[in-house]
Amino acid sequence: MSNGAVPGMRELIHQSVRFLAVGLVNTAVGLLSIYAIIFFFNAHPGLANAIGYAIGLAVSFVLNRFWTFSDSQSIVKVLPRYLTVAGISYLLNLGVVLIGTDYFGIGPYLVQLFGMAVYTPTMFLGCRFFVFNGKQKGDEKILSIAHTKPENIEAINNPGFSKKHPKVTAVIELGIVGLVPLILAMSVLGLWHRDLSIPFVYSGSDDVWQLILTKVLKDTGWILDNPFLGAPDIAHWHFNAAVQTSALHSILMLALSQFIDDAVKLQQIYYILNFSLISITSYLACRLLGIARFAAASIAVLFSFTSFRIGWIFYAYLANYFTVPLALVPIFWILTGELGKFFPKEQPLHSGIKSLLRSGKFWISFFCVLLVTLSDGYYAFFTLLLLGFATAMRAIYGDIMTPARLLAPVLLITTLILVALVVSLPISTYQHAHPAELYPDGKADPTLFKRPFEAEVYSTSLKLLVAPIPEHHIKNLGQLGQRMVDNANAARKIPTGLSVSLGTIGSVLLLACFAVLAMLALHQASPNSRKTKFPDFLNNNPILWAAVILSVFIFLCSTSGGTRALIALIYPTIWAYDRFPLFLIFCLFAGAGAIATALVRDTTRSKFTIAVGITLALTVAGLYDQIPFNAAKGNAQTHDKFLAERSFIHHIESMLPAGAMVYQYPHSQYLSDSKYYGWGSFSHLRLYLHSTDLRWSNGASKNSPVENWHERIAGLPITDLITEVEAAGFQGLVIDRSVVPGDEYQKVRAALANQGLEILEDAPGSLAFARLKDPGFRIVYDPAFREAERLVITDQSRLTQSIVPSLISKPALQKFLAQKQSASFPLAIERALNPGIFKRAELLSREAGEKAIQPLEAMKGQMLCSNKTGPTVASQKDCP
């Protein structure tokens, strides 16, 4: 009896602990489901509560059946029992709550504890002895323990759920790993009661650009052509590779957009969901590398909360780096020789190829490379760099003597390059078809090409890598981090910030890498090196050594003056190597996970428990260190400005027909140094975020024909500008008063008023709007937006009262119309048939002094000089 009693009690304790753990998961899933249904779908609280409770109950049933009690009975038999026990337990819980509040006057919060005190043991005992009926099978196991082999005792004490149901185990593990960071993110970002249709960041910089990409993705189905910007043409955004090379994120958001109407909400929900996605892929990557579950879970949560991710919260691409852990898996396998072991020297090549193509690791590697290539151009390039480095290391190590062992790495590199070329094909095709946009006047536009020195400008350093984040919870550490950033900027022409901070744990691990390499060097230099060995957790740990090698290489590539500077001389397109340390963080964590796994291997349960406790404490400390105190982005000012602009644009949209064009004053181009917005600002595009079908003038790509047209008319006096935009078909003009000086605004306002246009002002949004007049005609430009190709007369009576634009000769037009008394309107006048009505743009440019007259012989005319008797014709030498 004594031999069976202890194991029986031990099993009961283990089941109790697992039952409580399931209760916590069940509660978290239920609450999160309720909040998510209300938050994302605006469901009624009662309906949300019912759905959330059902989901939680389903999760509880699955976990308790397969994990807590390891039951294998038919679901048809156990499910009705489970629902019965759950109903009875709930009624008992409800009874205790009602009796406690109504008869004993216990507070509404405290009485819930008494209710749970009844519900939990009732539910457990009902499941243990009635639902899953573990008594019979359990007793058999316990009574036979004295006759069981020692190696099987552990399996009896801990039912082999993971061995019996590996797929279900994996789903449960991934569910928990994905759920924890999601709940944490909702808390630290303050999202429980936040309106996600208002952006986290609304500064007018890259945040607006990213939101615009998401909006056009939702509006049109892709992100390269925006028919709502660049009016009277459409905007083609083929010069920023990130737009196209982040295709995977666009595909995922496009799928998510089927359930979410608002573009801002779409991008921000996708960002939130990536906490789970990054955690899950990190966990999978760690498990594929053989890292223990507890260490893998810690790495997963920490890597989903890097300071880089919180700091770059407004990006839908860079900050959602869920493919990075997966990209590193094949690189680790290459370095450790896992992808080369299929080609032993004595085996024929074709047999090795067959073995490789049947290998799960090869196809996992292929899939990981494919995903990262589709997810981001920078991360794809960094992966290519690491694949090349790992392949070179294997060749140096000795695989060059058996070249077939390098076949898998070469195939992966080739795959990455080919996929990247296919993804970039729309960009390269457009650029080849529009060389004038890249090379205006036959010279390369420097703003459209990256230069090698930018790899130094956008660089990090050891100081910046180990610097604490300036927004640290510990004030002194935050001040130290800011001082280190300021000190780094003192030596820079272009200031920088902390793109990727390793955090305290990452910094310690990086220094440990250098220490391990120093130990190895000293060990090799020691005359007693053959007699002494490294500890087993260091010596027999290929993943650890791969992590150390990769960490050092990434460090050299990321820091100023390092390998990056040499690469940039050959390939300057990739310049922001300060994002590369994101790979470094995971490598450092993976190395630490490999050590933790080695230390607990073949250890006792008490030591394993201690290791898990230490890991949990480090995880909490790491999160506290990495997450800034101001992680909840946004403020009342941002909130009010965004809502004010949204309200004003919606009002404008109600005044104009669908598809109407609105001219934006002032005109700006983000790749030009605007006197209003400065360099690199996207603030001039932000109004598009609030509209449904209006077309806006700003946003065309630099040097495109329509952008050149905008640049020309933007330099005209305001009266002439109004004439040109009315003739082009614009029906409204909006003024951004937040950047237009007061005196300039008054001049624009007066010009509009002089033409009888009513001004609508919005003080909260710092905007003003005037509905433009219909001049009775419209100009249709040629594809180059230089010449007027066609003039369409819609109302002759209005035409007589209107000023015509510079490309039209009004006397010639009036003469033409006088001959067309019986013509019907609208009347289209083609330049090819009536050239006298249209002026040549080249001549107008020369008259305005915008273009030189060449050759000089083309300058013809008379020079008139005046005297007291009146004008006389004189030669040039006679004129004073």
Disulfide bonds with the S-S distance in Angstrom:
Cys865-Cys879 1.84
